[in-house]
Amino acid sequence: MPDASIDLALYSAALNITAPPALIRPFLDQLAEGQFSVDEIRRRCAENGVRLKAHLRKGERTRKDLRAAFDLQSVERRHLDILDMLIASLEAKAARDASEFDGLLDDFKARVSTLSGSVDVGEAAELEEIYRTIEAQVRVEIGELVDVAQFLRGLRSRCGDDRGEKRLPDSESLKTLLGSLSPSKPPSVS
């Protein structure tokens, strides 16, 4: 009978970690189009920070649930296959996001530079701080994808076919193994 707890943990992981909420990308798209005031950008950065922290907590809970399920249940080949698919999905998303975010950050950086030339020193410093905040949020969002993929790789290798398990082909082999584990007879006392 399949172990439902591993299946449920994998299903939850697939929902929670391979499709994180759209945190930074929509914001960067709108920034590239110049749709926000500085106050609105600052407000959205704060909101994104809160949402990003919630996403990281959810990821940590998901890792904890996966670790517990794989530690307590019997791991089947299909579980390992699902881990492989999740790892590939996360790594592909991280690579795709990194590429897209680099271009969007470059566009936003150019806008910040342009705006900084037309405002006073204090506002220019504020714009630079906003850029650094958004850049840090992008790094955290992509970093979480990479961290989860590494966690899954570790889980996969710990539970993989090469973890030193011995399969006993028949009951005779089991008897032999149990006999070798039995303590030797104590010396007779006369």
Contact map, one row per residue, 1 for C-alpha under 8 A:
1110000000000000000000000000000000000000000000000000000000000000000000000000000000000000000000000000000000000000000000000000000000000000000000000000000000000000000000000000000000000000000000
1111000000000000000000000000000000000000000000000000000000000000000000000000000000000000000000000000000000000000000000000000000000000000000000000000000000000000000000000000000000000000000000
1111111000000000000000000000000000000000000000000000000000000000000000001100000000000000000000000000000000000000000000000000000000000000000000000000000000000000000000000000000000000000000000
0111111100000000000000000000000000000000000000000000000000000000000000000000000000000000000000000000000000000000000000000000000000000000000000000000000000000000000000000000000000000000000000
0011111110000000000000000000000000000000000000000000000000000000000010001000000000000000000000000000000000000000000000000000000000000000000000000000000000000000000000000000000000000000000000
0011111111000000000000000000000000000000000000000000000000000000010011001010001000000000000000000000000000000000000000000000000000000000000000000000000000000000000000000000000000000000000000
0011111111100000000000000000000000000000000000000000000000000000000000000000001000000000000000000000000000000000000000000000000000000000000000000000000000000000000000000000000000000000000000
0001111111110000000000000000000000000000000000000000000000000000000000000000000000000000000000000000000000000000000000000000000000000000000000000000000000000000000000000000000000000000000000
0000111111111000000000000000000000000000000000000000000000000100110010000000000000000000000000000000000000000000000000000000000000000000000000000000000000000000000000000000000000000000000000
0000011111111100000000000000000000000000000000000000000000000000010000000000001001100000000000000000000000000000000000000000000000000000000000000000000000000000000000000000000000000000000000
0000001111111110000000000000000000000000000000000000000000000000000000000000000000000000000000000000000000000000000000000000000000000000000000000000000000000000000000000000000000000000000000
0000000111111111000000000000000000000000000000000000000000000100000000000000000000000000000000000000000000000000000000000000000000000000000000000000000000000000000000000000000000000000000000
0000000011111111110000000000000000000000000000000000000000000110010000000000000000000000000000000000000000000000000000000000000000000000000000000000000000000000000000000000000000000000000000
0000000001111111111000000000000000000000000000000000000000000000000000000000000000000100000000000000000000000000000000000000000000000000000000000000000000000000000000000000000000000000000000
0000000000111111111100000000000000000000000000000000000000000000000000000000000000000000000000000000000000000000000000000000000000000000000000000000000000000000000000000000000000000000000000
0000000000011111111100000000000000000000000000000000000001100100000000000000000000000000000000000000000000000000000000000000000000000000000000000000000000000000000000000000000000000000000000
0000000000001111111100000000000000000000000000000000000000100100000000000000000000000000010000000000000000000000000000000000000000000000000000001001000000000000000000000000000000000000000000
0000000000001111111100000000000000000000000000000000000000000000000000000000000000000100110010000000000000000000000000000000000000000000000000001000000000000000000000000000000000000000000000
0000000000000111111110000000000000000000000000000000000000000000000000000000000000000000000000000000000000000000000000000000000000000000000000000000000000000000000000000000000000000000000000
0000000000000011111111100000000000000000000000000000001000000000000000000000000000000000000000000000000000000000000000000000000000000000000000000000000000000000000000000000000000000000000000
0000000000000000001111100000000000000000000000000000001000000000000000000000000000000000000000000000000000000000000000000000000000000000000000000000000000000000000000000000000000000000000000
0000000000000000000111111100000000000000000000000000000000000000000000000000000000000000000000000000000000000000000000000000000000000000000000000000000000000000000000000000000000000000000000
0000000000000000000111111110000000000000000000010011000000000000000000000000000000000000000000000000000000000000000000000000000000000000000000000000000000000000000000000000000000000000000000
0000000000000000000001111111000000000000000000010000000000000000000000000000000000000000000000000000000000000000000000000000000000000100110010000000000000000000000000000000000000000000000000
0000000000000000000001111111100000000000000000000000000000000000000000000000000000000000000000000000100000000000000000000000000000000000000000000000000000000000000000000000000000000000000000
0000000000000000000001111111110000000000000000000000000000000000000000000000000000000000000000000000000000000000000000000000000000000000000000000000000000000000000000000000000000000000000000
0000000000000000000000111111111000000000000100000000000000000000000000000000000000000000000000000000000000000000000000000000000000000000000000000000000000000000000000000000000000000000000000
0000000000000000000000011111111100000000000000000000000000000000000000000000000000000000000000000000000110010000000000000000000000000000000000000000000000000000000000000000000000000000000000
0000000000000000000000001111111110000000000000000000000000000000000000000000000000000000000000000000000100000000000000000000000000000000000000000000000000000000000000000000000000000000000000
0000000000000000000000000111111111110000000000000000000000000000000000000000000000000000000000000000000000000000000000000000000000000000000000000000000000000000000000000000000000000000000000
0000000000000000000000000011111111110000000000000000000000000000000000000000000000000000000000000000000000010000000000000000000000000000000000000000000000000000000000000000000000000000000000
0000000000000000000000000001111111100000000000000000000000000000000000000000000000000000000000000000000100110000000000000000000000000000000000000000000000000000000000000000000000000000000000
0000000000000000000000000000111111100000000000000000000000000000000000000000000000000000000000000000000000000000000000000000000000000000000000000000000000000000000000000000000000000000000000
0000000000000000000000000000011111110000000000000000000000000000000000000000000000000000000000000000000000000000000000000000000000000000000000000000000000000000000000000000000000000000000000
0000000000000000000000000000011111111000000000000000000000000000000000000000000000000000000000000000000000000000000000000000000000000000000000000000000000000000000000000000000000000000000000
0000000000000000000000000000011001111111100000000000000000000000000000000000000000000000000000000000000000000000000000000000000000000000000000000000000000000000000000000000000000000000000000
0000000000000000000000000000000000111111100000000000000000000000000000000000000000000000000000000000000000000000000000000000000000000000000000000000000000000000000000000000000000000000000000
0000000000000000000000000000000000011111110000000000000000000000000000000000000000000000000000000000000000000000000000000000001000000000000000000000000000000000000000000000000000000000000000
0000000000000000000000000000000000011111111000000000000000000000000000000000000000000000000000000000000000000000000000000000000000000000000000000000000000000000000000000000000000000000000000
0000000000000000000000000000000000011111111100000000000000000000000000000000000000000000000000000000000000000000000000000000000000000000000000000000000000000000000000000000000000000000000000
0000000000000000000000000000000000011111111110000000000000000000000000000000000000000000000000000000000000000000000000000000000001000000000000000000000000000000000000000000000000000000000000
0000000000000000000000000000000000000111111111000000000000000000000000000000000000000000000000000000000000000000000000000000000001000000000000000000000000000000000000000000000000000000000000
0000000000000000000000000000000000000011111111100000000000000000000000000000000000000000000000000000000000000000000000000000000000000000000000000000000000000000000000000000000000000000000000
0000000000000000000000000010000000000001111111110000000000000000000000000000000000000000000000000000000000000000000000000000000000000000000000000000000000000000000000000000000000000000000000
0000000000000000000000000000000000000000111111111000000000000000000000000000000000000000000000000000000000000000000000000000000001001100000000000000000000000000000000000000000000000000000000
0000000000000000000000000000000000000000011111111100000000000000000000000000000000000000000000000000000000000000000000000000000000000000000000000000000000000000000000000000000000000000000000
0000000000000000000000000000000000000000001111111110000000000000000000000000000000000000000000000000000000000000000000000000000000000000000000000000000000000000000000000000000000000000000000
0000000000000000000000110000000000000000000111111111000000000000000000000000000000000000000000000000000000000000000000000000000000000000100000000000000000000000000000000000000000000000000000
0000000000000000000000000000000000000000000011111111100000000000000000000000000000000000000000000000000000000000000000000000000000000000100000000000000000000000000000000000000000000000000000
0000000000000000000000000000000000000000000001111111110000000000000000000000000000000000000000000000000000000000000000000000000000000000000000000000000000000000000000000000000000000000000000
0000000000000000000000100000000000000000000000111111111000000000000000000000000000000000000000000000000000000000000000000000000000000000000000000000000000000000000000000000000000000000000000
0000000000000000000000100000000000000000000000011111111100000000000000000000000000000000000000000000000000000000000000000000000000000000100010000000000000000000000000000000000000000000000000
0000000000000000000000000000000000000000000000001111111110000000000000000000000000000000000000000000000000000000000000000000000000000000000000000000000000000000000000000000000000000000000000
0000000000000000000000000000000000000000000000000111111111000000000000000000000000000000000000000000000000000000000000000000000000000000000000000000000000000000000000000000000000000000000000
0000000000000000000110000000000000000000000000000011111111100000000000000000000000000000000000000000000000000000000000000000000000000000000000000000000000000000000000000000000000000000000000
0000000000000000000000000000000000000000000000000001111111110000000000000000000000000000000000000000000000000000000000000000000000000000000000010000000000000000000000000000000000000000000000
0000000000000000000000000000000000000000000000000000111111111000000000000000000000000000000000000000000000000000000000000000000000000000000000000000000000000000000000000000000000000000000000
0000000000000001000000000000000000000000000000000000011111111100000000000000000000000000000000000000000000000000000000000000000000000000000000000000000000000000000000000000000000000000000000
0000000000000001100000000000000000000000000000000000001111111110000000000000000000000000000000000000000000000000000000000000000000000000000000000001000000000000000000000000000000000000000000
0000000000000000000000000000000000000000000000000000000111111111000000000000000000000000000000000000000000000000000000000000000000000000000000000000000000000000000000000000000000000000000000
0000000000000000000000000000000000000000000000000000000011111111100000000000000000000000000000000000000000000000000000000000000000000000000000000000000000000000000000000000000000000000000000
0000000010011001100000000000000000000000000000000000000001111111110000000000000000000000000000000000000000000000000000000000000000000000000000000000000000000000000000000000000000000000000000
0000000000001000000000000000000000000000000000000000000000111111111000000000000000000000000000000000000000000000000000000000000000000000000000000001001000000000000000000000000000000000000000
0000000000000000000000000000000000000000000000000000000000011111111100000000000000000000000000000000000000000000000000000000000000000000000000000000000000000000000000000000000000000000000000
0000000010000000000000000000000000000000000000000000000000001111111110000000000000000000000000000000000000000000000000000000000000000000000000000000000000000000000000000000000000000000000000
0000010011001000000000000000000000000000000000000000000000000111111111000000000000000000000000000000000000000000000000000000000000000000000000000000000000000000000000000000000000000000000000
0000000000000000000000000000000000000000000000000000000000000011111111100000000000000000000000000000000000000000000000000000000000000000000000000000000000100000000000000000000000000000000000
0000000000000000000000000000000000000000000000000000000000000001111111110000000000000000000000000000000000000000000000000000000000000000000000000000000000000000000000000000000000000000000000
0000110010000000000000000000000000000000000000000000000000000000111111111000000000000000000000000000000000000000000000000000000000000000000000000000000000000000000000000000000000000000000000
0000010000000000000000000000000000000000000000000000000000000000011111111110000000000000000000000000000000000000000000000000000000000000000000000000000000000010000000000000000000000000000000
0000000000000000000000000000000000000000000000000000000000000000001111111000000000000000000000000000000000000000000000000000000000000000000000000000000000000000000000000000000000000000000000
0000000000000000000000000000000000000000000000000000000000000000000111111100000000000000000000000000000000000000000000000000000000000000000000000000000000000000000000000000000000000000000000
0010110000000000000000000000000000000000000000000000000000000000000011111110000000000000000000000000000000000000000000000000000000000000000000000000000000000000000000000000000000000000000000
0010000000000000000000000000000000000000000000000000000000000000000001011111000000000000000000000000000000000000000000000000000000000000000000000000000000000000000000000000000000000000000000
0000010000000000000000000000000000000000000000000000000000000000000001001111101100000000000000000000000000000000000000000000000000000000000000000000000000000010000000000000000000000000000000
0000000000000000000000000000000000000000000000000000000000000000000000000111111100000000000000000000000000000000000000000000000000000000000000000000000000000000000000000000000000000000000000
0000000000000000000000000000000000000000000000000000000000000000000000000011111110000000000000000000000000000000000000000000000000000000000000000000000000000000000000000000000000000000000000
0000000000000000000000000000000000000000000000000000000000000000000000000001111111000000000000000000000000000000000000000000000000000000000000000000000000000000000000000000000000000000000000
0000011001000000000000000000000000000000000000000000000000000000000000000011111111100000000000000000000000000000000000000000000000000000000000000000000000000000000000000000000000000000000000
0000000000000000000000000000000000000000000000000000000000000000000000000011111111110000000000000000000000000000000000000000000000000000000000000000000000010011000000000000000000000000000000
0000000000000000000000000000000000000000000000000000000000000000000000000000111111111000000000000000000000000000000000000000000000000000000000000000000000000000000000000000000000000000000000
0000000001000000000000000000000000000000000000000000000000000000000000000000011111111100000000000000000000000000000000000000000000000000000000000000000000000000000000000000000000000000000000
0000000001000000000000000000000000000000000000000000000000000000000000000000001111111110000000000000000000000000000000000000000000000000000000000000000110010000000000000000000000000000000000
0000000000000000000000000000000000000000000000000000000000000000000000000000000111111111000000000000000000000000000000000000000000000000000000000000000000010000000000000000000000000000000000
0000000000000000000000000000000000000000000000000000000000000000000000000000000011111111100000000000000000000000000000000000000000000000000000000000000000000000000000000000000000000000000000
0000000000000100010000000000000000000000000000000000000000000000000000000000000001111111110000000000000000000000000000000000000000000000000000000000100100000000000000000000000000000000000000
0000000000000000000000000000000000000000000000000000000000000000000000000000000000111111111000000000000000000000000000000000000000000000000000000000110110000000000000000000000000000000000000
0000000000000000000000000000000000000000000000000000000000000000000000000000000000011111111100000000000000000000000000000000000000000000000000000000000000000000000000000000000000000000000000
0000000000000000010000000000000000000000000000000000000000000000000000000000000000001111111110000000000000000000000000000000000000000000000000000000000000000000000000000000000000000000000000
0000000000000000110000000000000000000000000000000000000000000000000000000000000000000111111111000000000000000000000000000000000000000000000000001101100000000000000000000000000000000000000000
0000000000000000000000000000000000000000000000000000000000000000000000000000000000000011111111100000000000000000000000000000000000000000000000001100100000000000000000000000000000000000000000
0000000000000000000000000000000000000000000000000000000000000000000000000000000000000001111111110000000000000000000000000000000000000000000000000000000000000000000000000000000000000000000000
0000000000000000010000000000000000000000000000000000000000000000000000000000000000000000111111111000000000000000000000000000000000000000000000001000000000000000000000000000000000000000000000
0000000000000000000000000000000000000000000000000000000000000000000000000000000000000000011111111100000000000000000000000000000000000000000001101100000000000000000000000000000000000000000000
0000000000000000000000000000000000000000000000000000000000000000000000000000000000000000001111111110000000000000000000000000000000000000000000000000000000000000000000000000000000000000000000
0000000000000000000000000000000000000000000000000000000000000000000000000000000000000000000111111111000000000000000000000000000000000000000000000000000000000000000000000000000000000000000000
0000000000000000000000000000000000000000000000000000000000000000000000000000000000000000000011111111100000000000000000000000000000000000000001000000000000000000000000000000000000000000000000
0000000000000000000000000000000000000000000000000000000000000000000000000000000000000000000001111111110000000000000000000000000000000000000001000000000000000000000000000000000000000000000000
0000000000000000000000000000000000000000000000000000000000000000000000000000000000000000000000111111111000000000000000000000000000000000000000000000000000000000000000000000000000000000000000
0000000000000000000000000000000000000000000000000000000000000000000000000000000000000000000000011111111100000000000000000000000000000000000000000000000000000000000000000000000000000000000000
0000000000000000000000001000000000000000000000000000000000000000000000000000000000000000000000001111111110000000000000000000000000000000010000000000000000000000000000000000000000000000000000
0000000000000000000000000000000000000000000000000000000000000000000000000000000000000000000000000111111111000000000000000000000000000000000000000000000000000000000000000000000000000000000000
0000000000000000000000000000000000000000000000000000000000000000000000000000000000000000000000000011111111100000000000000000000000000000000000000000000000000000000000000000000000000000000000
0000000000000000000000000001100100000000000000000000000000000000000000000000000000000000000000000001111111110000000000000000000000000000000000000000000000000000000000000000000000000000000000
0000000000000000000000000001000000000000000000000000000000000000000000000000000000000000000000000000111111111000000000000000000000000010000000000000000000000000000000000000000000000000000000
0000000000000000000000000000000000000000000000000000000000000000000000000000000000000000000000000000011111111100000000000000000000000000000000000000000000000000000000000000000000000000000000
0000000000000000000000000000000100000000000000000000000000000000000000000000000000000000000000000000001111111110000000000000000000000000000000000000000000000000000000000000000000000000000000
0000000000000000000000000001001100000000000000000000000000000000000000000000000000000000000000000000000111111111000000000000000000100000000000000000000000000000000000000000000000000000000000
0000000000000000000000000000000000000000000000000000000000000000000000000000000000000000000000000000000011111111100000000000000000100000000000000000000000000000000000000000000000000000000000
0000000000000000000000000000000000000000000000000000000000000000000000000000000000000000000000000000000001111111110000000000000000000000000000000000000000000000000000000000000000000000000000
0000000000000000000000000000000000000000000000000000000000000000000000000000000000000000000000000000000000111111111000000000000000000000000000000000000000000000000000000000000000000000000000
0000000000000000000000000000000000000000000000000000000000000000000000000000000000000000000000000000000000011111111100000000001100100000000000000000000000000000000000000000000000000000000000
0000000000000000000000000000000000000000000000000000000000000000000000000000000000000000000000000000000000001111111110000000000000000000000000000000000000000000000000000000000000000000000000
0000000000000000000000000000000000000000000000000000000000000000000000000000000000000000000000000000000000000111111111000000000000000000000000000000000000000000000000000000000000000000000000
0000000000000000000000000000000000000000000000000000000000000000000000000000000000000000000000000000000000000011111111100001000000000000000000000000000000000000000000000000000000000000000000
0000000000000000000000000000000000000000000000000000000000000000000000000000000000000000000000000000000000000001111111111011001000000000000000000000000000000000000000000000000000000000000000
0000000000000000000000000000000000000000000000000000000000000000000000000000000000000000000000000000000000000000111111100001000000000000000000000000000000000000000000000000000000000000000000
0000000000000000000000000000000000000000000000000000000000000000000000000000000000000000000000000000000000000000011111110000000000000000000000000000000000000000000000000000000000000000000000
0000000000000000000000000000000000000000000000000000000000000000000000000000000000000000000000000000000000000000001111111011000000000000000000000000000000000000000000000000000000000000000000
0000000000000000000000000000000000000000000000000000000000000000000000000000000000000000000000000000000000000000000101111111000000000000000000000000000000000000000000000000000000000000000000
0000000000000000000000000000000000000000000000000000000000000000000000000000000000000000000000000000000000000000000100111111100000000000000000000000000000000000000000000000000000000000000000
0000000000000000000000000000000000000000000000000000000000000000000000000000000000000000000000000000000000000000000000011111110000000000000000000000000000000000000000000000000000000000000000
0000000000000000000000000000000000000000000000000000000000000000000000000000000000000000000000000000000000000000000100111111111000000000000000000000000000000000000000000000000000000000000000
0000000000000000000000000000000000000000000000000000000000000000000000000000000000000000000000000000000000000000001110111111111100000000000000000000000000000000000000000000000000000000000000
0000000000000000000000000000000000000000000000000000000000000000000000000000000000000000000000000000000000000000000000001111111110000000000000000000000000000000000000000000000000000000000000
0000000000000000000000000000000000000000000000000000000000000000000000000000000000000000000000000000000000000000000000000111111111000000000000000000000000000000000000000000000000000000000000
0000000000000000000000000000000000000100000000000000000000000000000000000000000000000000000000000000000000000001000100000011111111100000000000000000000000000000000000000000000000000000000000
0000000000000000000000000000000000000000000000000000000000000000000000000000000000000000000000000000000000000001000000000001111111110000000000000000000000000000000000000000000000000000000000
0000000000000000000000000000000000000000000000000000000000000000000000000000000000000000000000000000000000000000000000000000111111111000000000000000000000000000000000000000000000000000000000
0000000000000000000000000000000000000000110010000000000000000000000000000000000000000000000000000000000000000000000000000000011111111100000000000000000000000000000000000000000000000000000000
0000000000000000000000000000000000000000000000000000000000000000000000000000000000000000000000000000000000011001000000000000001111111110000000000000000000000000000000000000000000000000000000
0000000000000000000000000000000000000000000000000000000000000000000000000000000000000000000000000000000000000000000000000000000111111111000000000000000000000000000000000000000000000000000000
0000000000000000000000000000000000000000000010000000000000000000000000000000000000000000000000000000000000000000000000000000000011111111100000000000000000000000000000000000000000000000000000
0000000000000000000000010000000000000000000010000000000000000000000000000000000000000000000000000000000000000000000000000000000001111111110000000000000000000000000000000000000000000000000000
0000000000000000000000000000000000000000000000000000000000000000000000000000000000000000000000000000000010000000000000000000000000111111111000000000000000000000000000000000000000000000000000
0000000000000000000000000000000000000000000000000000000000000000000000000000000000000000000000000000000000000000000000000000000000011111111100000000000000000000000000000000000000000000000000
0000000000000000000000010000000000000000000000011001000000000000000000000000000000000000000000000000000000000000000000000000000000001111111110000000000000000000000000000000000000000000000000
0000000000000000000000010000000000000000000000000000000000000000000000000000000000000000000000000000100000000000000000000000000000000111111111000000000000000000000000000000000000000000000000
0000000000000000000000000000000000000000000000000000000000000000000000000000000000000000000000000000000000000000000000000000000000000011111111100000000000000000000000000000000000000000000000
0000000000000000000000000000000000000000000000000000000000000000000000000000000000000000000000000000000000000000000000000000000000000001111111110000000000000000000000000000000000000000000000
0000000000000000000000010000000000000000000000000001000000000000000000000000000000000000000000000000000000000000000000000000000000000000111111111000000000000000000000000000000000000000000000
0000000000000000000000000000000000000000000000000000000000000000000000000000000000000000000001001100000000000000000000000000000000000000011111111100000000000000000000000000000000000000000000
0000000000000000000000000000000000000000000000000000000000000000000000000000000000000000000001000000000000000000000000000000000000000000001111111110000000000000000000000000000000000000000000
0000000000000000000000000000000000000000000000000000000100000000000000000000000000000000000000000000000000000000000000000000000000000000000111111111000000000000000000000000000000000000000000
0000000000000000110000000000000000000000000000000000000000000000000000000000000000000000011011000000000000000000000000000000000000000000000011111111100000000000000000000000000000000000000000
0000000000000000000000000000000000000000000000000000000000000000000000000000000000000000011001000000000000000000000000000000000000000000000001111111110000000000000000000000000000000000000000
0000000000000000000000000000000000000000000000000000000000000000000000000000000000000000000000000000000000000000000000000000000000000000000000111111111000000000000000000000000000000000000000
0000000000000000100000000000000000000000000000000000000000100010000000000000000000000000010000000000000000000000000000000000000000000000000000011111111100000000000000000000000000000000000000
0000000000000000000000000000000000000000000000000000000000000000000000000000000000000110011000000000000000000000000000000000000000000000000000001111111110000000000000000000000000000000000000
0000000000000000000000000000000000000000000000000000000000000000000000000000000000000010000000000000000000000000000000000000000000000000000000000111111111000000000000000000000000000000000000
0000000000000000000000000000000000000000000000000000000000000010000000000000000000000000000000000000000000000000000000000000000000000000000000000011111111100000000000000000000000000000000000
0000000000000000000000000000000000000000000000000000000000000000000000000000000000100110000000000000000000000000000000000000000000000000000000000001111111110000000000000000000000000000000000
0000000000000000000000000000000000000000000000000000000000000000000000000000000000100010000000000000000000000000000000000000000000000000000000000000111111111000000000000000000000000000000000
0000000000000000000000000000000000000000000000000000000000000000000000000000000000000000000000000000000000000000000000000000000000000000000000000000011111111100000000000000000000000000000000
0000000000000000000000000000000000000000000000000000000000000000001000000000000000000000000000000000000000000000000000000000000000000000000000000000001111111110000000000000000000000000000000
0000000000000000000000000000000000000000000000000000000000000000000000000000000100110000000000000000000000000000000000000000000000000000000000000000000111111111000000000000000000000000000000
0000000000000000000000000000000000000000000000000000000000000000000000000000000000000000000000000000000000000000000000000000000000000000000000000000000011111111011000000000000000000000000000
0000000000000000000000000000000000000000000000000000000000000000000000000000000000000000000000000000000000000000000000000000000000000000000000000000000001111111001000000000000000000000000000
0000000000000000000000000000000000000000000000000000000000000000000001000010000100000000000000000000000000000000000000000000000000000000000000000000000000111111101000000000000000000000000000
0000000000000000000000000000000000000000000000000000000000000000000000000000000100000000000000000000000000000000000000000000000000000000000000000000000000011111111000000000000000000000000000
0000000000000000000000000000000000000000000000000000000000000000000000000000000000000000000000000000000000000000000000000000000000000000000000000000000000000011111110000000000000000000000000
0000000000000000000000000000000000000000000000000000000000000000000000000000000000000000000000000000000000000000000000000000000000000000000000000000000000001001111110000000000000000000000000
0000000000000000000000000000000000000000000000000000000000000000000000000000000000000000000000000000000000000000000000000000000000000000000000000000000000001111111110000000000000000000000000
0000000000000000000000000000000000000000000000000000000000000000000000000000000000000000000000000000000000000000000000000000000000000000000000000000000000000000111111000000000000000000000000
0000000000000000000000000000000000000000000000000000000000000000000000000000000000000000000000000000000000000000000000000000000000000000000000000000000000000000111111100000000000000000000000
0000000000000000000000000000000000000000000000000000000000000000000000000000000000000000000000000000000000000000000000000000000000000000000000000000000000000000000111110000000000000000000000
0000000000000000000000000000000000000000000000000000000000000000000000000000000000000000000000000000000000000000000000000000000000000000000000000000000000000000000011111000000000000000000000
0000000000000000000000000000000000000000000000000000000000000000000000000000000000000000000000000000000000000000000000000000000000000000000000000000000000000000000001111110110000000000000000
0000000000000000000000000000000000000000000000000000000000000000000000000000000000000000000000000000000000000000000000000000000000000000000000000000000000000000000000111110100000000000000000
0000000000000000000000000000000000000000000000000000000000000000000000000000000000000000000000000000000000000000000000000000000000000000000000000000000000000000000000011111110000000000000000
0000000000000000000000000000000000000000000000000000000000000000000000000000000000000000000000000000000000000000000000000000000000000000000000000000000000000000000000011111111000000000000000
0000000000000000000000000000000000000000000000000000000000000000000000000000000000000000000000000000000000000000000000000000000000000000000000000000000000000000000000000111111100000000000000
0000000000000000000000000000000000000000000000000000000000000000000000000000000000000000000000000000000000000000000000000000000000000000000000000000000000000000000000011111111110000000000000
0000000000000000000000000000000000000000000000000000000000000000000000000000000000000000000000000000000000000000000000000000000000000000000000000000000000000000000000010111111111000000000000
0000000000000000000000000000000000000000000000000000000000000000000000000000000000000000000000000000000000000000000000000000000000000000000000000000000000000000000000000011111111100000000000
0000000000000000000000000000000000000000000000000000000000000000000000000000000000000000000000000000000000000000000000000000000000000000000000000000000000000000000000000001111111110000000000
0000000000000000000000000000000000000000000000000000000000000000000000000000000000000000000000000000000000000000000000000000000000000000000000000000000000000000000000000000111111111000000000
0000000000000000000000000000000000000000000000000000000000000000000000000000000000000000000000000000000000000000000000000000000000000000000000000000000000000000000000000000011111111100000000
0000000000000000000000000000000000000000000000000000000000000000000000000000000000000000000000000000000000000000000000000000000000000000000000000000000000000000000000000000001111111100000000
0000000000000000000000000000000000000000000000000000000000000000000000000000000000000000000000000000000000000000000000000000000000000000000000000000000000000000000000000000000111111100000000
0000000000000000000000000000000000000000000000000000000000000000000000000000000000000000000000000000000000000000000000000000000000000000000000000000000000000000000000000000000011111110000000
0000000000000000000000000000000000000000000000000000000000000000000000000000000000000000000000000000000000000000000000000000000000000000000000000000000000000000000000000000000001111111000000
0000000000000000000000000000000000000000000000000000000000000000000000000000000000000000000000000000000000000000000000000000000000000000000000000000000000000000000000000000000000001111100000
0000000000000000000000000000000000000000000000000000000000000000000000000000000000000000000000000000000000000000000000000000000000000000000000000000000000000000000000000000000000000111110000
0000000000000000000000000000000000000000000000000000000000000000000000000000000000000000000000000000000000000000000000000000000000000000000000000000000000000000000000000000000000000011111000
0000000000000000000000000000000000000000000000000000000000000000000000000000000000000000000000000000000000000000000000000000000000000000000000000000000000000000000000000000000000000001111100
0000000000000000000000000000000000000000000000000000000000000000000000000000000000000000000000000000000000000000000000000000000000000000000000000000000000000000000000000000000000000000111110
0000000000000000000000000000000000000000000000000000000000000000000000000000000000000000000000000000000000000000000000000000000000000000000000000000000000000000000000000000000000000000011111
0000000000000000000000000000000000000000000000000000000000000000000000000000000000000000000000000000000000000000000000000000000000000000000000000000000000000000000000000000000000000000001111
0000000000000000000000000000000000000000000000000000000000000000000000000000000000000000000000000000000000000000000000000000000000000000000000000000000000000000000000000000000000000000000111
